[in-house]
Amino acid sequence: MPYIDPKVVLEAKKMNLLTYLKNFEPHELVRLDKNNYTTRTHDSLKISNGKWMWFSRGIGGTTALNYLIEVKGYSFIEVVETITGKQVVVAPKPIKQDNKYYDRPLLL
């Protein structure tokens, strides 16, 4: 099971959708007016005042993390790696110890 440092998760949660799209997918962003945006792929998805709403599906949120999970279908690990650019650390597997002493009957 992969391990993600809580500091990395907090870093990923801080990024809003508009910042994510400007930095990682600028071709997808369409400006409607001064403070409102949409995307080329989903014209019913609106971004305004740090929040986003996909009206045709009835889902919305504030972070890029929510967007990538809900709209793009990424897994949580893929989202954290995409936003932060850091690889998720895989927890080391415990070494199975030899049980030859525990399997013998106790002799007194």
Protein Blocks (a to p, Z undefined) as FASTA:
>chain_A
ZZddfklmmmmmmpcfklmmmmmmmmlpccfblmlccdfklmmbcceehiacdfknopac
fbfklmmmmmnopafklmmmmmnopacddddddddddfklmmpccdZZ
